Amino acid sequence: AGEVKITDKNPWYAVVECIAQVVLLRSDRKELIQYIRSKLGEKVRAKGSWGLVIAPDNYYIKKQKEVTLVRKLIKNLEKNTKIRICCVAFNESAVENKVALLNIVCGRPPLTRN
C-alpha cells in the first residue's frame, strides 16, 4: 500500500491513510494472492502487505510535530501489531536530475528487523 504526498495534509494523515490501505489488503489475502498471480501469470508467494509513505524532504521538515507523533505511532504498531509502515523522503532537486535516493524518515523497510 502506498501514499504519495507533495504538500497535501500532513505525515500523520498520510500514515493513517496508509494503515487503512494495509488493513484492507490484509482483509482478504486469498483474493489478493489470486489477483497478483493472475496479473503476473505465474505462481508467486505472498506473505503480507506493508505501507510506504513517499514525500519530498520538505514535507517532513515543515511538519516536525506530526513526524514526532508518526514515529511514536509506527513504533507502537511494530510493537503491538503486524502492520508495518515506512516513511521515506526524497530530495526534489535530485528528481529533476533523475537521481533520487530515498531516505528513511521513520519505520522500517520490508524484510528488515531489529
C-alpha positions as CSV (number, residue, x, y, z in Angstrom):
1,A,0.0,0.0,0.0
2,G,1.3,3.5,-0.6
3,E,0.7,7.1,-0.1
4,V,2.5,9.7,-2.2
5,K,2.4,13.3,-0.8
6,I,3.8,16.5,-2.0
7,T,2.1,19.2,0.1
8,D,-1.4,17.8,0.9
9,K,-2.3,17.4,4.6
10,N,0.5,16.1,6.9
11,P,2.5,13.0,7.7
12,W,0.1,11.8,10.4
13,Y,-2.8,11.8,7.9
14,A,-0.6,10.1,5.3
15,V,0.3,7.3,7.7
16,V,-3.3,6.8,8.9
17,E,-4.4,6.5,5.2
18,C,-1.7,4.0,4.6
19,I,-2.7,2.0,7.6
20,A,-6.2,1.8,6.3
21,Q,-4.9,0.5,2.9
22,V,-2.8,-2.1,4.6
23,V,-5.8,-3.3,6.7
24,L,-7.9,-3.5,3.5
25,L,-5.2,-5.5,1.6
26,R,-4.9,-7.9,4.5
27,S,-8.6,-8.4,4.9
28,D,-8.8,-10.8,2.0
29,R,-5.3,-12.3,1.4
30,K,-6.6,-15.2,-0.7
31,E,-8.2,-12.8,-3.1
32,L,-5.1,-10.6,-3.2
33,I,-2.8,-13.5,-3.9
34,Q,-5.1,-14.8,-6.7
35,Y,-5.2,-11.3,-8.2
36,I,-1.4,-10.9,-8.2
37,R,-1.0,-14.4,-9.7
38,S,-3.5,-13.7,-12.4
39,K,-1.7,-10.4,-13.3
40,L,1.8,-11.9,-13.3
41,G,0.7,-15.2,-14.9
42,E,2.8,-17.2,-12.5
43,K,2.7,-18.7,-9.1
44,V,4.1,-16.2,-6.5
45,R,4.5,-16.5,-2.8
46,A,2.8,-13.6,-1.0
47,K,3.5,-13.2,2.7
48,G,1.8,-10.0,3.6
49,S,1.4,-6.3,2.9
50,W,3.0,-3.2,4.3
51,G,2.7,0.5,3.7
52,L,5.0,3.1,2.3
53,V,4.6,6.9,2.5
54,I,6.7,8.8,0.0
55,A,7.1,12.6,0.2
56,P,9.7,15.3,-0.5
57,D,12.1,16.2,2.3
58,N,10.3,19.5,2.9
59,Y,7.0,17.7,3.6
60,Y,8.6,16.2,6.7
61,I,10.8,19.1,7.6
62,K,7.9,21.6,7.7
63,K,5.8,19.3,9.8
64,Q,8.1,18.1,12.6
65,K,5.3,17.9,15.2
66,E,3.4,15.4,13.2
67,V,6.6,13.5,12.3
68,T,7.3,13.0,16.0
69,L,3.8,11.7,16.5
70,V,4.1,9.4,13.5
71,R,7.4,7.9,14.8
72,K,5.6,7.0,18.1
73,L,2.6,5.5,16.2
74,I,4.8,3.4,13.9
75,K,6.8,2.1,16.8
76,N,3.6,1.3,18.6
77,L,2.3,-0.6,15.5
78,E,5.6,-2.5,15.3
79,K,5.4,-3.5,18.9
80,N,1.7,-4.4,19.1
81,T,0.5,-5.4,15.6
82,K,1.8,-6.9,12.3
83,I,1.2,-3.6,10.5
84,R,4.4,-2.2,9.1
85,I,4.7,1.3,7.7
86,C,7.8,3.1,6.4
87,C,8.0,6.8,5.6
88,V,10.7,7.9,3.1
89,A,11.7,11.2,1.8
90,F,13.3,12.3,-1.5
91,N,15.1,15.4,-2.5
92,E,13.1,17.3,-5.2
93,S,16.2,18.7,-6.9
94,A,17.6,15.2,-7.2
95,V,14.4,14.1,-9.0
96,E,15.0,16.8,-11.6
97,N,18.5,15.3,-12.2
98,K,16.9,11.8,-12.5
99,V,18.8,10.6,-9.4
100,A,16.6,10.3,-6.4
101,L,17.6,8.4,-3.3
102,L,15.0,7.6,-0.7
103,N,15.9,8.5,2.9
104,I,14.1,6.7,5.7
105,V,12.3,9.2,7.9
106,C,10.8,6.6,10.2
107,G,9.7,3.0,10.2
108,R,11.5,0.1,8.6
109,P,11.5,-1.1,5.1
110,P,10.2,-4.6,4.5
111,L,12.4,-7.5,5.3
112,T,14.4,-5.6,7.9
113,R,14.4,-6.5,11.6
114,N,15.7,-5.2,14.9
